[in-house]
């Protein structure tokens, strides 16, 4: 029997309204995979405490992240962004101002991170600092009696065919800048960078893109040394029990700051604020460091809650380390294209 039109309309409307209510309780997060904010125990705790359900979508590079924001307006409530890319996201109106008064733990963000010009514009906050870390060196402890102290170790003939570097043009060029004594955000001599990286290519075993790539190479004893993220090196040693140590060379290291933003068109802003507040909470951070290993929290109280001898407090908090690291700043599309062209040219020479 056919349903009366009015009854059918009302039922359809009720179903649609129910779907809206259900989706309003979802927090859609554009995220790095395996990077703290998607830990199952953390998600479960957040969902239990707030009633929101987390729906993660993942990206493998900042360019992919930006593309997903551009092509899926209104889909995401939270996005994790390297602060160096916030400027581009703000310029393209992909992210919106954040009312930090709705994020109680924001008050404990260290002043230097909260005050980053990369995360604000016209007096409005567009990114909440989450964690910071380094792209430095990590070693296979089996290959060294004592850890090296210089970036030059990557060029040591003793490691020929047993060196790895991340397959990322910007990071590689900035690494080359440090190796040639230059400012990563103001490279004056690109020819010197090119020459230095060219001479590194015969040393390379292969390139890595993910933590799993790097860790598997160490586990199978295929590499001696390579560039690596500080938090990943900590996880490799703490969580996976691999013979890995982080080295912050005397020449310096590339530093980065990751933050959370709220995309334009987010459907669950309140849920996004709650999610961000949880992710910068000291309780979450200490558990993350203890269970898995993590970069350094931007929350000063979270770092202070670590044991005094914890790496992220003792070493990463060392003023001597702070003096020789360089934080990534935004770069132009023209610079990015030039770096990519150089990197593609260099990679051809790796067998």
C-alpha positions in Angstrom: 0.0 0.0 0.0 1.4 3.4 -0.9 2.1 5.7 2.1 0.3 9.0 2.1 2.5 11.8 0.8 2.4 13.8 4.1 3.3 10.8 6.2 6.1 9.9 3.8 7.4 13.4 4.0 7.3 13.6 7.7 9.1 10.3 8.1 11.8 11.3 5.6 12.3 14.6 7.5 12.6 12.7 10.8 15.2 10.4 9.3 17.1 13.4 7.9 17.0 15.3 11.2 18.3 12.2 13.1 21.2 11.9 10.7 22.0 15.6 11.3 22.0 15.0 15.1 24.2 11.9 14.7 26.7 13.7 12.5 26.8 16.7 14.8 28.3 14.4 17.5 31.1 13.4 15.2 34.5 15.2 15.1 36.1 14.7 11.7 39.9 15.1 12.1 42.4 15.4 9.2 45.4 13.9 10.8 48.9 12.3 10.5 48.6 8.5 11.0 50.3 7.0 14.1 51.1 10.4 15.5 49.5 10.6 19.0 46.2 12.2 18.1 44.9 8.9 16.6 46.0 6.6 19.5 43.1 4.2 20.1 43.3 4.7 23.9 43.3 8.5 23.6 40.4 8.4 21.2 38.4 6.1 23.4 39.0 8.3 26.5 37.9 11.5 24.5 34.8 9.8 23.2 33.8 8.6 26.7 34.4 12.0 28.2 32.6 14.1 25.6 30.1 11.8 23.8 31.7 12.8 20.5 32.8 10.2 18.0 36.2 10.8 16.3 36.4 10.1 12.5 39.9 10.3 11.3 41.1 10.9 7.7 44.8 10.8 7.1 47.4 12.6 4.9 51.0 11.8 4.1 52.3 15.3 3.4 51.4 18.9 4.0 50.6 19.3 0.3 48.1 16.4 0.5 46.6 18.0 3.6 46.0 21.3 1.9 44.5 19.6 -1.2 42.1 17.7 1.0 41.0 20.9 2.7 40.5 22.6 -0.6 38.5 19.8 -2.2 36.4 18.8 0.8 35.0 22.1 2.2 33.0 21.6 5.3 34.0 17.9 5.8 36.6 18.4 8.6 36.3 19.9 12.1 40.0 19.7 13.1 43.2 19.6 11.0 46.7 19.1 12.2 49.1 21.6 10.4 52.8 22.1 10.5 52.8 25.8 11.5 55.0 26.7 8.5 51.9 25.9 6.3 49.4 27.9 8.4 50.2 31.0 6.5 49.1 29.4 3.2 46.0 27.9 4.8 45.0 31.3 6.2 45.7 33.0 2.9 43.5 30.5 1.1 40.8 30.9 3.8 40.9 27.2 4.5 41.0 27.7 8.3 39.1 30.0 10.6 39.9 32.0 13.8 39.8 30.0 17.0 38.1 31.2 20.2 40.9 30.0 22.6 38.7 30.9 25.6 36.8 27.7 24.8 40.1 25.7 25.1 41.1 25.9 28.8 44.5 24.2 28.4 45.5 26.9 26.0 46.4 29.1 29.0 49.3 26.7 29.7 50.9 26.9 26.2 54.4 28.3 26.5 54.6 32.0 25.6 57.0 31.5 22.7 54.8 28.9 21.0 51.5 30.7 21.7 53.1 33.9 20.3 54.3 32.3 17.1 53.5 34.7 14.2 52.8 31.7 12.0 49.7 30.9 14.0 48.0 34.2 14.2 46.8 37.0 12.0 45.2 40.4 12.7 45.1 39.6 16.4 43.2 36.4 15.9 44.5 32.8 16.6 44.3 30.4 13.7 46.4 27.6 15.2 46.8 26.0 18.6 50.4 24.9 19.2 50.5 21.1 20.0 54.0 19.7 19.9 57.4 20.6 18.5 60.4 18.6 17.5 63.4 18.2 15.3 64.5 16.6 12.1 67.9 15.7 13.3 70.0 12.6 13.0 69.3 9.1 14.4 71.8 6.3 14.5 71.7 2.5 14.6 73.6 1.9 17.9 75.1 -1.3 16.5 77.1 0.8 14.1 78.7 3.2 16.6 80.8 2.7 19.7 80.2 6.4 20.6 77.5 8.6 19.0 78.7 11.1 16.4 78.5 14.8 17.1 78.6 16.3 13.6 76.3 16.2 10.6 79.4 15.4 8.6 79.0 11.8 9.8 76.4 11.3 7.0 79.3 11.8 4.5 81.7 9.4 6.2 82.8 6.7 3.7 82.4 4.1 6.5 78.6 4.4 6.0 78.5 4.3 2.2 75.3 2.6 1.2 74.0 2.7 4.7 72.6 6.2 5.0 69.0 7.3 4.7 67.3 10.7 4.3 63.6 11.5 4.2 62.1 11.9 0.7 61.0 15.5 1.2 62.4 18.2 -1.0 62.0 21.1 1.5 63.5 19.1 4.4 66.4 17.8 2.3 67.3 21.3 1.1 67.1 22.7 4.6 69.3 19.8 5.8 71.8 20.8 3.1 71.6 24.4 4.3 72.6 23.4 7.8 75.4 21.2 6.4 76.8 24.2 4.6 76.4 26.6 7.6 73.4 28.5 6.3 70.0 29.7 7.6 67.4 27.3 6.5 64.9 30.1 6.0 67.3 32.4 4.1 69.5 30.3 1.9 72.0 32.5 0.1 74.1 29.9 -1.7 71.9 27.2 -3.3 74.8 26.0 -5.4 76.7 25.0 -2.2 73.6 23.2 -1.0 73.3 21.4 -4.3 77.0 20.4 -4.3 76.7 19.1 -0.7 73.6 17.1 -1.3 75.1 15.7 -4.6 78.1 14.4 -2.7 75.7 12.7 -0.2 73.8 10.7 -2.8 76.5 7.9 -3.2 76.1 7.3 0.6 72.3 6.7 0.4 70.8 3.3 0.8 67.3 4.5 0.1 64.8 7.3 1.0 62.2 7.0 3.8 58.7 8.5 4.0 57.3 7.0 7.1 58.3 5.9 10.6 57.7 2.4 9.5 60.2 2.7 6.6 62.9 3.9 8.9 62.3 1.5 11.8 62.2 -1.5 9.4 65.6 -0.6 8.0 67.1 -0.4 11.5 65.4 -3.6 12.6 66.9 -5.4 9.6 70.3 -3.7 10.1 70.3 -2.1 6.7 71.3 1.4 7.8 73.8 3.1 10.1 72.6 6.7 10.2 70.0 9.0 8.7 67.8 12.0 9.2 64.8 11.3 11.5 62.2 13.1 13.6 63.0 13.4 17.3 59.6 12.0 18.4 60.0 9.1 16.1 63.4 8.2 17.4 62.0 8.3 20.9 59.2 5.9 19.9 61.6 3.6 18.1 63.6 3.2 21.2 60.8 3.3 23.9 58.0 1.5 22.2 59.6 -0.7 19.6 62.8 -1.4 21.6 65.0 -0.7 18.6 68.8 0.2 18.9 68.1 3.8 18.0 69.5 7.0 19.5 68.8 10.6 18.5 71.8 12.9 17.7 71.4 16.7 17.6 74.5 17.6 15.7 76.6 20.6 16.7 75.8 22.3 13.4 72.1 22.3 14.3 68.9 20.7 13.2 65.6 21.6 11.5 62.8 22.4 14.0 59.1 22.3 13.4 56.0 23.2 15.3 52.7 21.2 14.7 49.4 22.8 15.6 45.7 22.2 15.4 43.4 24.4 13.4 39.6 24.5 12.7 38.7 24.5 9.0 36.3 26.9 7.5 32.8 25.3 7.4 33.5 22.9 10.3 30.1 21.5 11.4 31.1 20.7 15.0 33.2 23.6 16.3 32.4 22.7 19.9 33.6 19.2 19.4 36.7 20.5 17.7 37.5 22.7 20.6 37.0 19.8 23.0 39.3 17.6 20.9 42.1 20.2 20.8 41.8 20.8 24.5 42.2 17.1 25.1 45.2 16.8 22.8 47.1 19.6 24.6 46.2 18.3 28.1 49.1 17.3 30.3 47.4 14.1 31.3 47.2 12.9 27.6 50.7 14.1 26.9 52.4 12.2 29.8 50.5 9.1 28.9 51.5 9.4 25.2 55.2 9.9 26.1 55.2 7.0 28.6 53.3 4.5 26.4 54.5 5.4 22.9 57.1 8.2 22.8 56.4 11.7 21.5 57.8 15.1 20.5 57.9 18.0 23.0 54.5 19.4 24.1 53.9 23.0 23.6 52.1 23.0 26.9 54.6 24.0 29.6 52.7 22.2 32.3 52.8 19.0 30.3 56.6 19.1 29.9 57.0 20.0 33.6 55.0 16.9 34.5 57.7 14.6 32.9 60.5 13.2 35.1 63.4 15.6 35.4 65.7 13.3 33.4 63.2 12.7 30.6 64.7 13.4 27.1 62.0 15.9 26.2 62.7 17.8 29.3 66.4 17.5 29.9 67.8 17.4 26.4 65.1 19.2 24.3 64.8 21.8 27.1 68.6 22.4 27.1 69.3 26.1 26.3 72.4 24.9 24.4 70.2 22.9 22.0 67.7 25.8 21.7 70.6 28.0 20.4 71.5 25.7 17.5 68.1 24.7 16.1 66.2 26.5 13.4 62.4 26.5 13.2 60.9 26.2 9.7 59.2 29.3 8.4 56.7 29.6 5.5 58.2 29.4 2.0 56.8 30.6 -1.3 55.4 28.3 -4.0 58.3 29.4 -6.2 60.8 28.3 -3.6 59.0 25.0 -3.1 59.0 24.3 -6.8 62.7 25.1 -7.0 63.5 22.8 -4.1 61.4 20.0 -5.6 63.1 20.4 -9.0 66.6 20.2 -7.3 65.6 17.2 -5.2 64.2 15.3 -8.2 67.4 15.9 -10.1 69.5 14.6 -7.2 67.4 11.5 -6.6 68.1 10.3 -10.1 71.6 9.5 -9.1 70.7 7.1 -6.3 70.8 3.5 -7.6 
